[in-house]
Amino acid sequence: MEELKQVTHIDNVKLGEDGASVVIIDQTQLPSRTEYLVLRTAEDIYDAIFELKVRGAPAIGICAGFGIYILAKGIGTEDYEEFYSRFCRYKEYLDSARPTAVNLSWALNRMERVVTSRRELGVEGILGLLKKECIAIQKEDMAMCRKISEYGLSLLKDGDGILTHCNAGPLATSRYGTALGPLFLGKEQGMEFKVFADETRPLLQGARLTSYELQKAGIDVTLICDNMASLVMKNGWIQACLVGCDRVAANGDVANKIGTSGVAVLAKYYGIPFYVLGPGSTIDLSCPRGEDIRIELRSPDEVKKKFYQTPVALEEVKCYNPAFDVTDHSLITAIITERGICYPPYKESLTRFKEG
């Protein structure tokens, strides 16, 4: 199981040994190359998040926590008001990198609360607490992913066919992952699954990352184009769909990678359970419905040019490139968190989760 552990316990985001940098695996280079990037400036961290060098809601939150700490450490003043003013400017700048995934703002807000709640300690004392807090965010994610994996695995049977979309494995989190976590955990326990991974256009996270992680872990994985999901479901090869999430509204609507809602519609038609897996930090009770989630729009070049030697469409052709879509709560069988499994009606179960 050594190869499996190397996949599930990969250090894709970590605080640099010098304490003044964030070190990440550049996910845009996978699977062909494994390259580590050292982030030292606000621009480095922003670009890494915006350009998806670090991606996956939990991993983004972890990177933001480490990032705002090293930036705060470099402010270089003992005056609290000046320190807090510059801290807030860094926070707002980083928070603007990806508007849809709630973990980014969640982690930054959590770090800000350390600054505002312990003013009496002075800047030096606050910096010490910020370091402890960003490390705690990562450690908590490790524990959460393990619990999510356990709850998710309880819904699966040995030999099940699983369809997944985008990437919600160790690269997107800190350890096992969310949507892929039950598969890795099941593998550790001797269970076998047949996984069908959607390629996930236009950035191919399923092809480049999910199939990479599963193949390296020795899990039976078949890569399919997004438009093949209906056929494999019709063939009876899928017993459950597992996806991650970037934001969960109070009514159970879920924002996840573009194409997720289409998978959910197909699963509903074919009578296949559709499970959403994610940490409680992605649940945003201040957001009433999916319609209230701001969806990030990205460059047309990702559709027309990225991963192609020559463009696949004319330069003047317009493109619509939303990074996420919203899956209606009526299509979701259950939302799996580190505290348990939330079932409909989600307004009640998600509220209990947050209040518990």
C-alpha positions as CSV (number, residue, x, y, z in Angstrom):
1,M,0.0,0.0,0.0
2,E,3.0,2.3,-0.1
3,E,2.1,3.7,-3.5
4,L,-1.4,4.4,-2.3
5,K,-0.1,6.3,0.7
6,Q,2.2,8.3,-1.5
7,V,-0.9,9.5,-3.4
8,T,-3.3,10.1,-0.5
9,H,-0.7,11.8,1.8
10,I,0.9,14.1,-0.8
11,D,2.1,17.5,0.4
12,N,0.5,19.7,-2.3
13,V,0.4,22.8,-0.1
14,K,2.7,23.6,2.7
15,L,4.4,26.4,4.6
16,G,8.0,26.8,3.4
17,E,10.8,25.8,5.8
18,D,11.9,29.4,5.9
19,G,8.5,30.4,7.3
20,A,8.3,33.2,4.7
21,S,6.9,31.3,1.7
22,V,4.2,28.9,0.6
23,V,5.3,25.8,-1.4
24,I,2.7,24.2,-3.7
25,I,2.6,21.6,-6.4
26,D,1.9,23.4,-9.7
27,Q,-1.2,21.5,-10.8
28,T,-1.2,23.0,-14.2
29,Q,1.9,20.9,-15.0
30,L,0.4,17.6,-14.0
31,P,0.4,14.8,-15.0
32,S,3.5,15.2,-17.3
33,R,5.6,17.0,-14.8
34,T,5.7,17.4,-11.0
35,E,6.9,20.9,-10.2
36,Y,7.0,22.7,-6.9
37,L,6.5,26.5,-6.8
38,V,7.7,28.8,-4.0
39,L,5.3,31.7,-3.4
40,R,6.6,34.7,-1.6
41,T,4.6,37.8,-2.7
42,A,0.9,38.7,-2.8
43,E,1.1,38.6,-6.5
44,D,2.6,35.1,-6.4
45,I,-0.2,33.8,-4.2
46,Y,-3.0,35.5,-6.2
47,D,-1.7,34.2,-9.5
48,A,-1.3,30.7,-8.1
49,I,-4.9,30.7,-7.0
50,F,-6.3,32.5,-10.1
51,E,-4.4,30.4,-12.6
52,L,-5.3,27.2,-10.9
53,K,-1.8,26.3,-10.0
54,V,-3.4,25.5,-6.6
55,R,-7.0,24.5,-6.9
56,G,-9.8,22.6,-5.1
57,A,-11.8,24.5,-2.5
58,P,-10.0,23.1,0.6
59,A,-6.5,23.5,-0.9
60,I,-7.3,27.1,-1.9
61,G,-8.3,27.8,1.7
62,I,-5.1,26.2,3.1
63,C,-3.0,28.2,0.6
64,A,-4.8,31.4,1.5
65,G,-4.2,30.8,5.2
66,F,-0.5,30.2,4.8
67,G,-0.3,33.1,2.3
68,I,-1.9,35.7,4.4
69,Y,0.4,34.7,7.3
70,I,3.6,35.1,5.4
71,L,2.3,38.4,4.0
72,A,1.4,39.6,7.5
73,K,4.8,38.6,8.7
74,G,6.4,40.8,6.1
75,I,4.4,44.0,6.9
76,G,7.2,45.1,9.2
77,T,5.5,47.4,11.7
78,E,4.7,47.3,15.4
79,D,1.9,49.8,15.0
80,Y,-1.4,47.8,15.2
81,E,-3.5,50.2,13.1
82,E,-1.0,50.2,10.3
83,F,-0.6,46.5,10.5
84,Y,-4.3,45.8,10.4
85,S,-4.9,48.2,7.5
86,R,-2.2,46.5,5.4
87,F,-3.5,43.1,6.5
88,C,-7.0,44.0,5.2
89,R,-5.6,45.1,1.8
90,Y,-3.8,41.8,1.4
91,K,-6.9,39.9,2.4
92,E,-9.2,41.8,0.0
93,Y,-6.7,41.3,-2.8
94,L,-6.3,37.5,-2.3
95,D,-10.1,37.1,-1.8
96,S,-10.7,38.5,-5.3
97,A,-8.8,35.7,-7.0
98,R,-11.7,33.2,-7.0
99,P,-15.1,34.4,-6.1
100,T,-17.1,31.1,-6.1
101,A,-15.2,28.8,-3.8
102,V,-16.3,29.8,-0.3
103,N,-13.2,28.3,1.4
104,L,-11.0,31.2,0.1
105,S,-13.0,33.8,2.0
106,W,-13.7,31.4,4.9
107,A,-10.0,30.9,5.6
108,L,-9.1,34.6,5.1
109,N,-12.0,35.6,7.5
110,R,-10.8,33.1,10.0
111,M,-7.3,34.6,9.9
112,E,-8.7,38.1,10.2
113,R,-10.6,37.2,13.4
114,V,-7.2,36.3,15.0
115,V,-6.0,39.8,14.2
116,T,-9.1,41.6,15.5
117,S,-9.7,39.4,18.6
118,R,-6.2,39.6,20.1
119,R,-5.2,43.2,19.6
120,E,-3.9,43.3,23.2
121,L,-1.0,40.9,22.3
122,G,0.6,43.4,19.9
123,V,1.7,42.6,16.4
124,E,4.4,40.1,17.4
125,G,2.0,38.1,19.5
126,I,-0.6,38.2,16.7
127,L,1.9,36.9,14.2
128,G,2.5,33.9,16.5
129,L,-1.2,33.2,16.6
130,L,-1.6,33.6,12.9
131,K,1.0,30.9,12.3
132,K,-0.7,28.5,14.7
133,E,-4.1,29.3,13.0
134,C,-3.0,28.6,9.4
135,I,-1.3,25.3,10.5
136,A,-4.6,24.4,12.3
137,I,-6.6,25.0,9.2
138,Q,-4.5,22.4,7.3
139,K,-4.5,19.9,10.2
140,E,-8.3,20.2,10.6
141,D,-8.7,19.6,6.8
142,M,-6.7,16.4,7.1
143,A,-9.0,15.1,9.9
144,M,-12.1,16.3,8.0
145,C,-11.1,14.5,4.8
146,R,-10.7,11.3,6.7
147,K,-14.1,11.6,8.3
148,I,-15.8,12.5,5.0
149,S,-14.1,9.5,3.4
150,E,-15.5,7.2,6.2
151,Y,-19.0,8.5,5.9
152,G,-18.9,8.3,2.1
153,L,-17.5,4.8,2.1
154,S,-20.5,3.7,4.3
155,L,-22.7,4.3,1.3
156,L,-20.7,2.2,-1.2
157,K,-20.4,-1.5,-1.8
158,D,-17.4,-3.5,-2.9
159,G,-17.3,-3.7,-6.7
160,D,-19.5,-0.6,-7.3
161,G,-19.1,1.5,-10.4
162,I,-18.5,5.1,-9.6
163,L,-18.7,8.2,-11.8
164,T,-16.9,11.4,-10.7
165,H,-16.5,14.8,-12.2
166,C,-13.6,17.3,-11.9
167,N,-11.1,16.5,-9.2
168,A,-11.7,16.2,-5.5
169,G,-8.9,14.0,-4.4
170,P,-5.7,14.7,-2.3
171,L,-4.4,17.3,-4.8
172,A,-7.5,19.4,-4.1
173,T,-7.3,19.0,-0.3
174,S,-4.7,17.9,2.1
175,R,-4.9,14.1,2.4
176,Y,-7.5,11.7,1.1
177,G,-9.7,14.2,-0.6
178,T,-13.5,14.6,-0.5
179,A,-15.2,12.9,-3.4
180,L,-12.3,10.6,-4.1
181,G,-11.6,9.9,-0.4
182,P,-14.0,7.0,0.0
183,L,-12.3,5.3,-3.0
184,F,-8.9,5.6,-1.5
185,L,-10.0,4.5,1.9
186,G,-11.9,1.6,0.5
187,K,-8.8,0.6,-1.4
188,E,-6.9,0.6,1.9
189,Q,-9.5,-1.8,3.3
190,G,-9.3,-4.2,0.4
191,M,-12.4,-3.0,-1.6
192,E,-12.4,-2.6,-5.3
193,F,-14.2,0.0,-7.4
194,K,-14.5,0.6,-11.1
195,V,-14.3,4.4,-11.5
196,F,-15.3,6.4,-14.6
197,A,-13.7,9.8,-14.6
198,D,-15.2,12.6,-16.7
199,E,-12.4,14.5,-18.4
200,T,-14.0,17.8,-17.2
201,R,-13.7,20.3,-20.0
202,P,-12.3,22.8,-20.6
203,L,-9.5,22.5,-18.0
204,L,-9.4,18.7,-17.9
205,Q,-9.1,18.3,-14.2
206,G,-10.6,14.8,-14.5
207,A,-8.2,13.8,-17.2
208,R,-5.1,15.4,-15.8
209,L,-5.6,15.0,-12.1
210,T,-8.3,12.5,-11.1
211,S,-7.3,9.7,-13.5
212,Y,-3.6,10.4,-12.4
213,E,-4.4,10.0,-8.7
214,L,-6.5,6.9,-9.1
215,Q,-4.1,5.2,-11.5
216,K,-1.2,5.9,-9.2
217,A,-3.2,4.4,-6.3
218,G,-3.9,1.2,-8.2
219,I,-7.6,1.9,-8.5
220,D,-9.4,0.7,-11.7
221,V,-10.1,4.0,-13.5
222,T,-11.5,4.6,-17.0
223,L,-11.3,8.1,-18.5
224,I,-14.3,9.3,-20.5
225,C,-15.3,12.4,-22.3
226,D,-17.9,14.5,-20.5
227,N,-20.5,13.6,-23.1
228,M,-20.1,9.9,-22.5
229,A,-21.5,10.0,-19.0
230,S,-25.1,9.3,-20.2
231,L,-24.0,6.1,-22.0
232,V,-22.0,4.6,-19.2
233,M,-25.0,5.2,-16.9
234,K,-27.4,3.7,-19.4
235,N,-25.1,0.6,-19.7
236,G,-25.6,0.0,-16.0
237,W,-22.0,0.5,-15.1
238,I,-22.6,3.3,-12.5
239,Q,-24.0,2.6,-9.1
240,A,-23.2,6.0,-7.6
241,C,-21.9,9.5,-8.6
242,L,-19.4,11.2,-6.2
243,V,-18.6,14.9,-6.7
244,G,-17.0,17.6,-4.5
245,C,-18.3,21.1,-3.9
246,D,-17.1,24.7,-3.8
247,R,-20.1,26.3,-2.1
248,V,-23.3,24.9,-0.6
249,A,-26.2,27.2,-0.2
250,A,-28.6,27.1,2.7
251,N,-31.3,25.2,0.7
252,G,-28.8,22.5,-0.5
253,D,-28.1,23.9,-3.9
254,V,-24.4,23.2,-4.7
255,A,-21.9,25.1,-6.8
256,N,-19.2,22.8,-8.3
257,K,-17.1,22.5,-11.5
258,I,-19.0,23.3,-14.7
259,G,-20.7,20.1,-15.9
260,T,-21.7,18.8,-12.5
261,S,-25.4,19.8,-12.8
262,G,-25.6,17.9,-16.1
263,V,-24.2,14.8,-14.4
264,A,-26.8,15.2,-11.6
265,V,-29.7,15.5,-14.2
266,L,-28.5,12.3,-15.9
267,A,-28.2,10.4,-12.6
268,K,-31.7,11.4,-11.6
269,Y,-33.0,10.1,-14.9
270,Y,-31.3,6.8,-14.5
271,G,-32.1,6.4,-10.8
272,I,-28.4,6.6,-9.6
273,P,-27.6,8.1,-6.2
274,F,-25.8,11.5,-6.6
275,Y,-23.6,12.3,-3.6
276,V,-21.9,15.6,-2.9
277,L,-18.9,15.4,-0.5
278,G,-17.2,18.4,1.2
279,P,-16.1,19.9,4.5
280,G,-18.5,22.0,6.6
281,S,-16.5,25.1,5.6
282,T,-18.1,25.0,2.1
283,I,-21.6,25.3,3.6
284,D,-22.7,28.9,3.4
285,L,-25.9,29.5,5.3
286,S,-25.7,33.3,4.5
287,C,-26.3,32.3,0.9
288,P,-30.0,31.4,0.6
289,R,-30.1,29.7,-2.8
290,G,-27.9,28.7,-5.7
291,E,-29.1,31.7,-7.7
292,D,-27.3,33.8,-5.1
293,I,-23.9,32.2,-5.7
294,R,-21.6,34.4,-7.9
295,I,-20.3,32.2,-10.7
296,E,-16.7,32.9,-11.9
297,L,-16.3,33.6,-15.6
298,R,-13.0,32.7,-17.2
299,S,-11.0,33.5,-20.3
300,P,-12.4,32.2,-23.7
301,D,-8.8,31.0,-24.5
302,E,-9.3,28.2,-22.0
303,V,-12.0,26.8,-24.4
304,K,-10.4,27.7,-27.7
305,K,-6.7,27.4,-27.2
306,K,-5.6,25.7,-23.9
307,F,-4.1,22.3,-24.4
308,Y,-4.2,22.7,-28.2
309,Q,-1.3,23.3,-30.5
310,T,-3.5,25.4,-32.7
311,P,-6.8,27.1,-31.8
312,V,-9.9,24.9,-32.3
313,A,-12.2,27.9,-33.1
314,L,-11.8,31.2,-35.0
315,E,-10.4,34.0,-33.0
316,E,-13.6,36.1,-33.5
317,V,-15.9,33.4,-32.2
318,K,-17.5,34.3,-28.9
319,C,-17.1,32.0,-25.9
320,Y,-19.0,31.6,-22.7
321,N,-16.8,30.0,-20.1
322,P,-18.3,29.8,-16.6
323,A,-16.0,27.9,-14.2
324,F,-18.9,26.4,-12.2
325,D,-22.6,25.6,-12.4
326,V,-25.2,25.1,-9.7
327,T,-26.8,21.7,-9.0
328,D,-30.3,22.0,-7.7
329,H,-30.9,20.5,-4.3
330,S,-33.7,18.3,-5.7
331,L,-31.1,16.4,-7.7
332,I,-28.8,15.6,-4.7
333,T,-29.3,12.4,-2.8
334,A,-27.1,13.4,0.1
335,I,-24.4,15.9,1.2
336,I,-21.6,14.2,3.0
337,T,-19.6,16.1,5.6
338,E,-17.1,15.4,8.3
339,R,-19.9,15.3,10.9
340,G,-22.2,13.0,9.0
341,I,-24.6,12.7,6.1
342,C,-27.1,15.4,5.4
343,Y,-30.3,14.3,3.7
344,P,-33.3,16.4,2.5
345,P,-34.8,18.7,3.5
346,Y,-31.4,20.4,3.4
347,K,-32.5,23.7,5.0
348,E,-33.0,21.7,8.2
349,S,-30.1,19.2,8.0
350,L,-27.5,21.8,7.0
351,T,-28.7,24.2,9.7
352,R,-28.4,21.4,12.3
353,F,-24.9,20.7,11.0
354,K,-23.7,24.3,11.4
355,E,-25.4,24.7,14.8
356,G,-24.2,21.4,16.1
